[in-house]
Amino acid sequence: MNFGVIGAGQMGGGIAQVAAQSGFSVVVQDVKQEFLDRGRAVIEKSLAKLHEKGRLTGTPEEVLGRIKFTTELSDFADCDIVVEAIVENEAIKAQLFRQLGEIVKPDGILASNTSSIPITSLATASGRPERFIGMHFMNPVPLMQLVEVIRGYSTSDETAQKVTEAARAMGKTPVECNDFPGFVSNRILMPMLNEAIQCVMEGVAEPEAIDQIMKLGMNHPMGPLTLADFIGLDTCLAIMEVLHQGLGDDKYRPSPLLRKMVQAGLLGRKSGRGFYSY
Ligand code: NAI
């Protein structure tokens, strides 16, 4: 299997790593060499940890040896499946898929790891809507079991089947759903995170208290504000905007505090500060 990943950030790096661990030949692309270097360093660290714990098949060098890092989109020409994991912005993703539709071999499948952007409109941009699908991994990719597989309006059964098989080969559990704003995972998760942010804004409780109440009270592995910091507040805001616009109801309105923190550059873990400091 020739597997392509676009974007070497939090998600792209993890997807590339897991694909290489399962024996796929992987190409990862990003816009700048420094982003590729950063992505590679994260993968190296994660592989070393897995190796130490005896949870890696083969050596870290063997797995890394299956990943090609590149800045050229033309390296995707021979890929069977290409998963996009770049910034959560519809116009930028659509422009990328217009280019990929011209580059990747005609029977290659194009997939998006988007958290919320309509699969059907990205599929149209790609020019190959039958061979387009949502392949939504969870963060951190090497540890999380689920892949939400999202069928666009025209996705073929064959495409869904191939992507489901690839996800299983990567040791994941794929679950299918249809293309509605936020799909299933983020339509249900994000309003909860947004409400936790609203509680901070209204002074209902301190962030630590909100997280502790939800962790201990609901048996969640981490509190909603810790999780929002982990996902990235810019990504959370982008998803809330898609839900608000796509579903119309004001219950999906992004918290003004969320908006303000993103404006201030407080993006969570990746910027060093969000609801907590890192
Ligand atoms: P990130 O900010 O860590 O990484 C994005 C990467 O894409 C960066 O390295 C950036 O340089 C690169 N990039 C941007 N534009 C590009 C282009 N035109 N061509 C090639 N590379 C480009 O973001 P993250 O968190 O990895 O998110 C990526 C996607 O995954 C988004 O669509 C997000 O909604 C989705 N997602 C995020 C999750 C999370 O917990 N952060 C969970 C599941 C999905």
Residues whose N, C-alpha, C, O or C-beta is under 5 A from the ligand:
A	BS01	NAI	I6 G7 A8 G9 Q10 M11 G12 Q29 D30 V31 F35 A85 I86 V87 E88 N113 T114 S115 F137 M138 N139 F230 I231 G232 T235
